[in-house]
Amino acid sequence: MPELIKKVIKKIYDFWFAKESTLSLGVFRIVFGLVILNILLLSYFHWNEYYGVNGIISLDRFINARGGWFLASFKSIFALSNKTQFVWIVYGLGLVVNFCFILGLGTRIATILLYIIWFSICNRNSAIIDGKDVVIQMLLFYSCFAPLGNSLSVDNIFRSKLLSKHRNTLRYIPPKQSVWSLRLLQFSIAFIYPFSAIDKLYSDIAWREGSIMYYISLYDAWFRFTDVELFHNYFLSLITTYSSLMLEFLFPILVWFKQTKYWILSIMLLFHVSIAIVMNEFVLQFSMVMLISYILFIDPETMKKLFSKFKRKYNSISQKSMIQNKVN
């Protein structure tokens, strides 16, 4: 029995604290940063309207609702100044910090600053915040503790060059890091699904009856193809409603096992792509964020194989192109 307990403890310890390559975290940082950049660029045209002093929710109203300037400033840096220019300073800072995050330049500081800015955005105007914003905020928070700049980053390039010149004076940072911060990111995504499913079943009878997809298909504010009769089918609604609930409950179980991980990730990819096709743009952005988070579940070795396969394919195409040019 003690031997069994030791094995269980070792399994748990390895699961949380074993060391592995941070390649997946590096890929996640780049793609995640590009998504945030896309949202920031799209927000440019409505930035003052959303977060300005006299926006949808005025700064005075926001400060009063939060109990005064001092408490409001802890919820959003927009409360630090009532100058119109300050809103755009925050926007510019957000872009600069986001570029640093993507490039992996001063990654840890950039991540913390980007989290503060995103946290401020989410709190400043709750009227326009949806699921994707909450998920991004959560991922940025846990990213503050992860070694995102250890792979595919400017930080790592500078570190390698300095280390080669000053090998005896600089601290060596191993290519493999403890996975505990990655596990926090993975758990934060995995358990969105079952809690979401429980909330749906508890709060809406249409989910329990299996009719929710039928009603959604009639509502053009959510559904793209309200004029297609095929979707206005109760039997189809039963299948899609209960299968989506089943996937949400199964995902946080199957994603941890090697035999089932890539199967469930592939199914969930198709699930979110299907949602993105038939639902409106807000659901599209949420699905995009969730799909990007799946990068966190891909093993570094698998990621390396994908990179090698892409490189071989690219070299093959380049060689064919060169031969073709010579022939011409």
GIRABEL-V439746 format. One record per residue. RES is the residue in three letters. PHI is phi in degrees with one decimal (NA if undefined). Layout:
((RES & PHI) (RES & PHI))
//
This chain:
((MET & NA) (PRO & -57.5) (GLU & -65.0) (LEU & -65.4) (ILE & -62.6) (LYS & -60.9) (LYS & -64.9) (VAL & -64.5) (ILE & -62.2) (LYS & -65.0) (LYS & -61.8) (ILE & -64.9) (TYR & -63.2) (ASP & -64.0) (PHE & -61.5) (TRP & -93.3) (PHE & -126.1) (ALA & -63.6) (LYS & -101.8) (GLU & -149.2) (SER & -60.8) (THR & -98.3) (LEU & -58.2) (SER & -61.2) (LEU & -66.0) (GLY & -65.2) (VAL & -64.0) (PHE & -58.9) (ARG & -58.5) (ILE & -65.7) (VAL & -68.4) (PHE & -61.2) (GLY & -63.4) (LEU & -66.7) (VAL & -66.1) (ILE & -62.9) (LEU & -60.3) (ASN & -59.4) (ILE & -66.4) (LEU & -64.0) (LEU & -65.8) (LEU & -68.2) (SER & -76.9) (TYR & -53.3) (PHE & -69.9) (HIS & -122.9) (TRP & -58.9) (ASN & -67.4) (GLU & -66.9) (TYR & -77.6) (TYR & -123.8) (GLY & -70.5) (VAL & -58.2) (ASN & -114.1) (GLY & -77.0) (ILE & -52.1) (ILE & -112.2) (SER & -63.2) (LEU & -62.5) (ASP & -61.6) (ARG & -65.4) (PHE & -62.6) (ILE & -63.6) (ASN & -64.2) (ALA & -67.4) (ARG & -93.0) (GLY & 89.2) (GLY & 112.6) (TRP & -59.9) (PHE & -61.5) (LEU & -70.9) (ALA & -64.6) (SER & -67.5) (PHE & -77.0) (LYS & -88.5) (SER & -157.9) (ILE & -69.0) (PHE & -62.8) (ALA & -78.8) (LEU & -71.9) (SER & -149.3) (ASN & -101.5) (LYS & -85.0) (THR & -59.9) (GLN & -64.4) (PHE & -62.6) (VAL & -59.8) (TRP & -78.5) (ILE & -64.2) (VAL & -62.6) (TYR & -63.0) (GLY & -61.9) (LEU & -62.7) (GLY & -60.1) (LEU & -65.1) (VAL & -62.3) (VAL & -63.3) (ASN & -65.4) (PHE & -62.3) (CYS & -62.4) (PHE & -62.9) (ILE & -63.4) (LEU & -75.0) (GLY & 75.1) (LEU & -106.4) (GLY & 58.7) (THR & -56.7) (ARG & -62.2) (ILE & -65.4) (ALA & -61.1) (THR & -64.7) (ILE & -63.2) (LEU & -65.1) (LEU & -65.4) (TYR & -63.8) (ILE & -61.0) (ILE & -66.0) (TRP & -67.7) (PHE & -60.0) (SER & -66.4) (ILE & -61.9) (CYS & -64.3) (ASN & -84.5) (ARG & -67.3) (ASN & -140.6) (SER & -68.3) (ALA & -66.9) (ILE & -110.8) (ILE & -84.2) (ASP & -127.5) (GLY & -58.8) (LYS & -63.9) (ASP & -64.8) (VAL & -67.0) (VAL & -64.8) (ILE & -61.1) (GLN & -60.3) (MET & -63.5) (LEU & -65.3) (LEU & -65.3) (PHE & -61.0) (TYR & -70.0) (SER & -65.6) (CYS & -59.9) (PHE & -100.7) (ALA & -97.6) (PRO & -79.6) (LEU & -67.8) (GLY & -94.0) (ASN & -87.1) (SER & -139.8) (LEU & 51.2) (SER & -138.6) (VAL & -64.4) (ASP & -55.4) (ASN & -69.7) (ILE & -65.0) (PHE & -60.8) (ARG & -63.7) (SER & -65.8) (LYS & -67.1) (LEU & -67.2) (LEU & -65.7) (SER & -68.3) (LYS & -88.5) (HIS & -126.5) (ARG & -59.3) (ASN & -88.5) (THR & -111.6) (LEU & -100.6) (ARG & -74.0) (TYR & -76.9) (ILE & -104.2) (PRO & -65.0) (PRO & -65.3) (LYS & -104.5) (GLN & -127.9) (SER & -61.0) (VAL & -91.1) (TRP & -58.8) (SER & -69.2) (LEU & -64.3) (ARG & -61.8) (LEU & -61.2) (LEU & -63.1) (GLN & -64.0) (PHE & -64.0) (SER & -61.7) (ILE & -81.9) (ALA & -57.7) (PHE & -93.8) (ILE & -63.4) (TYR & -65.9) (PRO & -64.6) (PHE & -65.9) (SER & -64.2) (ALA & -64.2) (ILE & -62.7) (ASP & -62.5) (LYS & -62.1) (LEU & -65.7) (TYR & -76.6) (SER & -95.8) (ASP & -138.8) (ILE & -64.8) (ALA & -63.7) (TRP & -69.4) (ARG & -68.7) (GLU & -81.8) (GLY & 84.7) (SER & -103.3) (ILE & -61.1) (MET & -68.2) (TYR & -65.1) (TYR & -67.8) (ILE & -62.8) (SER & -66.3) (LEU & -95.2) (TYR & -106.0) (ASP & -70.0) (ALA & -71.5) (TRP & -112.6) (PHE & -107.4) (ARG & -81.6) (PHE & -118.0) (THR & -66.7) (ASP & -89.3) (VAL & -93.1) (GLU & -63.3) (LEU & -54.3) (PHE & -77.9) (HIS & -89.2) (ASN & -130.3) (TYR & -67.1) (PHE & -65.2) (LEU & -63.5) (SER & -63.4) (LEU & -58.8) (ILE & -62.8) (THR & -69.0) (THR & -64.9) (TYR & -72.9) (SER & -69.2) (SER & -66.7) (LEU & -64.2) (MET & -62.7) (LEU & -62.4) (GLU & -65.3) (PHE & -79.8) (LEU & -81.0) (PHE & -52.9) (PRO & -68.3) (ILE & -97.7) (LEU & -75.9) (VAL & -71.7) (TRP & -92.1) (PHE & -103.7) (LYS & -58.1) (GLN & -68.8) (THR & -116.2) (LYS & -55.2) (TYR & -75.5) (TRP & -66.8) (ILE & -69.7) (LEU & -64.6) (SER & -66.6) (ILE & -64.9) (MET & -67.7) (LEU & -62.4) (LEU & -63.3) (PHE & -61.0) (HIS & -71.9) (VAL & -64.0) (SER & -62.2) (ILE & -62.3) (ALA & -62.2) (ILE & -72.5) (VAL & -93.4) (MET & -99.7) (ASN & -76.1) (GLU & -66.8) (PHE & -66.6) (VAL & -69.1) (LEU & -58.8) (GLN & -66.0) (PHE & -62.7) (SER & -61.1) (MET & -62.3) (VAL & -63.3) (MET & -64.7) (LEU & -64.1) (ILE & -63.3) (SER & -64.5) (TYR & -66.3) (ILE & -56.8) (LEU & -63.2) (PHE & -93.2) (ILE & -81.7) (ASP & -63.8) (PRO & -55.3) (GLU & -65.1) (THR & -64.9) (MET & -62.7) (LYS & -63.4) (LYS & -64.4) (LEU & -64.4) (PHE & -63.6) (SER & -63.7) (LYS & -64.7) (PHE & -64.1) (LYS & -64.1) (ARG & -63.6) (LYS & -64.8) (TYR & -64.6) (ASN & -64.1) (SER & -64.9) (ILE & -65.5) (SER & -63.7) (GLN & -64.9) (LYS & -62.6) (SER & -65.5) (MET & -64.9) (ILE & -63.4) (GLN & -62.4) (ASN & -65.7) (LYS & -66.2) (VAL & -64.8) (ASN & -70.4))
//
